[in-house]
Amino acid sequence: MKHLIIAFSALLLAACAGTPPPTSMLDSDWSTFGYERAMKGQIAQSESRLDKLLDDQNLKSSNYQAYLTGYKKGQNEYCSQNAYILGVTGGPYNGICDLIDWTFREDYNSGRFSTANGM
């Protein structure tokens, strides 16, 4: 059981670090980065977290605002998909639609459980 927990933790950490932030400080790149994270079902990162991921640069306020704008656009698109089908196909869901559509998680779980039960 301990090995399973360690393996799961490593997988979770790898998934969180899967998409590195842009190396440029162009707002358009940060908007695209936010959009892509949301379209993968990843949670939005805080400004301080993103700043820590940058090597020798400081995240500009406009970069973070562009990130949030792109993320919101991607989140709206991600949350407009069929949650049941997302669950059936085993797509990721990390709760990013809970405040947009409270039924999303229920529909997603129905799809996941229907696959697990062989329906």
Steps between C-alpha positions, in 0.01 A plus 500: 500500500786737586651446154167580339476829689855594401436414135175698498670801661777495242247476218302790644811717528600417144154592373509835678837587354411369154476832320784742568420872498600714202859614485398832346335785682252567218144525627376304198719203599367513855143513375563193286661325797195566719265385225693176445509419873124542528436293187696217666276528807781631720428739784603864475830580664556796729719791400756407764511138380560606141764749611685218680503291181689769311877473518653846501198708402224657700145450383349834395152588619385526137631148436292362784191689387550360147541152652172537688319628191624206293423258782143630533443458125636144509305421815173607339574280197610205715187527715270517198592149387290194580616406851352150475704425187810648665451252785436206267818573304705541817579865442637706788277693734650699784193695609550806278131506402350470848421871526388532137270197480428312820370199303826455308664287772189284537479438125876432484479250787201329336711448190798372700288258702313372196833398348619341824180300529511386137183680398 
